[in-house]
Amino acid sequence: MLDYVNCRRVSVTDRLRFLKRYLDGMRRPAEDFITVWRELASISDRERKVDERQQRLLKKYGRF
């Protein structure tokens, strides 16, 4: 499981810069970053909800 507290060391601005440079390196248009950014946010939110659910079950039952 990911520890989201440690991920806060990388700012949103840093992540956006990385994404733009990555897309540039992949020769995708700069305008694509908004679409990709939203897709990544959606995936991240889903994974975070799964991690939170697993933590609750682990705390309650000792397993998930």
C-alpha positions in Angstrom: 0.0 0.0 0.0 1.1 3.5 -0.7 1.9 5.9 2.1 0.3 9.2 0.8 1.8 11.2 3.6 5.3 10.7 2.1 4.0 11.6 -1.4 3.2 15.1 -0.2 6.9 16.0 -0.5 6.3 16.3 -4.3 4.1 19.3 -5.0 1.3 19.4 -7.5 3.4 21.8 -9.5 6.3 19.3 -9.6 3.9 16.6 -10.8 2.5 18.8 -13.5 5.9 19.8 -14.7 6.9 16.2 -14.9 3.7 15.2 -16.8 4.2 18.0 -19.3 7.9 17.0 -19.9 6.9 13.3 -20.2 4.3 14.1 -22.8 6.7 16.3 -24.7 9.2 13.4 -24.7 6.5 11.1 -26.0 5.8 13.6 -28.7 2.2 14.2 -27.7 0.7 17.7 -28.0 1.0 20.0 -24.9 -2.8 20.3 -24.9 -3.1 16.5 -24.0 -1.9 17.2 -20.5 -5.3 18.2 -19.2 -6.9 15.0 -20.4 -4.1 12.8 -19.0 -4.0 14.8 -15.7 -7.7 14.2 -15.2 -7.3 10.5 -16.0 -4.5 10.1 -13.5 -6.5 12.0 -10.8 -9.4 9.6 -11.3 -7.2 6.5 -11.1 -5.5 8.0 -8.0 -8.8 8.7 -6.3 -10.0 5.1 -6.9 -6.8 3.6 -5.6 -6.9 5.8 -2.5 -10.4 4.7 -1.7 -9.4 1.1 -2.0 -6.4 1.7 0.3 -8.6 3.4 2.8 -11.1 0.6 2.7 -8.3 -2.0 3.2 -6.9 -0.1 6.1 -10.4 0.0 7.8 -10.8 -3.8 7.3 -7.3 -4.5 8.5 -7.9 -2.5 11.6 -11.3 -4.1 12.2 -10.7 -7.7 11.3 -6.9 -8.0 11.1 -7.2 -8.8 7.4 -8.8 -7.6 4.2 
